[in-house]
Amino acid sequence: MNKPAAAEDTARSSRDDVVETVASSLAPPTVLVATAEPPIISSMRDLLEGYPIRTIWARGVNEVRLALAKESVLACFCSFWLVDGTYRDVVRHLKGQPIEIPAILVCEPSCPQEYRDYLAALNLRAFDFLCHPYRKMDLERILEAAILKRGQSVRIAPAPVRGSVQEPDLRKAG
């Protein structure tokens, strides 16, 4: 009599796996922003608003570790300084993940754009560098490249504002 119960548990388990797979494929991609800098927090909130992505926030390296233990993250935007470390700690941690997570460094608005910092980040195998002034077109390019790096092909574009006319994507024409 235990066999039908075991078969039922197996069927339920398979059904749950399918539901979980479908739900995860329908869920928006998650992006992690690691910063304790108010100007970067404000700018990144404004930049990411309207995109079909879910954003989670971390103020330090330990919060990054906790977030990555719970979430599947597409990319991580990180400022130079965190409450308990630097971008170097975050990049090293991201490189140790089972699935590579691109690290995008974000400069503070008051930070001079120095090539030494840029080269140091790239030498650590950071994925990209976002300098002030932050522009939506740069963010879209970075997010699309991160998605392609994962082997997917998705166009990241902000949702049109209700009542407005969406500008055509001129890169597709031609």
N, C-alpha and C positions, 0 to 999 in steps of 0.2 A: 504493500500500500504506500510505501514511501516513494516509490518511483514516480507516480504522477506528481507528487509534491515537488520532487527534485526537478522534474521536467518543467513544472510551472515556474519554479524559481529561475531556471535557466532562461525560459522565454521572457520572464519579467526583466531579468538582467540584460538580455539582448535588446529588448524594447527600450529600456532606460538608456543603454549606450547609444542607440540610434537617436533618441530624443535629445540627449546631451550633445551629440555630434551636430545635429541640425540646429540646435539652439546656439552652439558656439559659432557655426558658420553664418548665422543670421545676426549675431551680436556685432555691434560696431567694434572696430579695432581699438585697443587701449593704448594710450600714450602716457608715459610717466614723465612728470616734470619735477626735477630735483633742484630746489633752490630755496634759500632763505632770504633772498634779496627782494624787498618790496617792489622796486621798479620792474624787475624781471617778472615777478608774479603778476603784476598788473598788465604788463605788455603781453605775456604769454596767454593770459585769460582772454584778452581782446583778440589776439591772433587766432586762437583755437576756437573761439566762439563761432558757431554756425557750421563747423565741419562735422561730418558724420563719424566722429570719433568720441571715445570716452576718455576723459582725462583724470588721472589720479596724481596727487601731489605728495612730495616728500621734502622735508626740510634738512635732512641729513643722511649720511651713509647708512646708519642703522635703519632708518625708515625706508630707504631704498631696498635694503635686504628684505625687510618684512613685506614690502609691497610685491617684490619679485617672487617671494615664497607663496603668495596668495594669488597672484594675477599672471595672465599671459600677456606680455607687453610687446607691442610692435616696435617701439622706439623709446629712447630716453633722452629728453632735453635736460641739460645739466649746466648750472652756473659754475664759475671757477671755485667759489667758496661756499661751503655748507656749514651747518652748525657744529658738525663733528668730523670734518675732513675736507677734502678737496675733490675736484673733478677726477683727479688721478685715481683716487680710491674707487670712485664709481665706475670709471672705465675698466679698471682691473677686475672689479666684481662682475661687470657685464660680460667681459670676455670669458669668465669662468662659468657662465651659464650653459646648460645643455643645448639651448638654441641661441644662436648669436643674436644679441639685441644691439642695434646700432645706437651709438652714443653721439649726440649732437651737442656740442658745447655752445653756450649762450653767453655772450659778453654783456656786462653791465653797460647801460647807456653812457656812463662817465668813464668807462674803461678805454684807454687808448688801444687801438687795434695794432698790436705788435706781432710781427711775423714770428718772433721767438715763441710766443704762446701758441700761435697757430701750428707751427712746426712741432712743438713739444706734444701737442694734442694729437696730431697726425702720427707722430712716432709711437705714441701709445696705442695706435690703431683706432682712434676716434673716427667716427663715420663722417662727420661734417662739422661745420663751424657756422654759427648764426651770429652775425655782428649787428650792432645798432647802426643805422636805423633798421629795425625789423620790418620786413615786407612780406605780405601774404604770398606773393609769387615765389619768394624764396622758401617759405614754409611749405607750400604745395610741392615744390620741386623736391625738397628733402623728404617729405612724407611719401611721395610717390616712389622715390628711389629706395626708401626703406621697405616699402611693400614689395617692390620688384626683387629686392635682395632676398626676401622670404619666398620667392618663386611664385608670387601672385601678380596679377595685372589688374589693378583697380585705379580708376581715376578719382583722386581726392579733390573735391571741390566743395566750397561752402554751399549750404542750402540757400536757395533764392529767398530773398526777403519778400514776405507776402505783399502783394500790390506793386512790386517793382518788376522791371524787365531785366532778365538775366543777360549779361553780356555774352556774346558768342565766344566759343573757344577757337581762336584763330589758328592755334597750332594744329588743329585737326584738318583744316582746309588746306589743301595744297599737296 
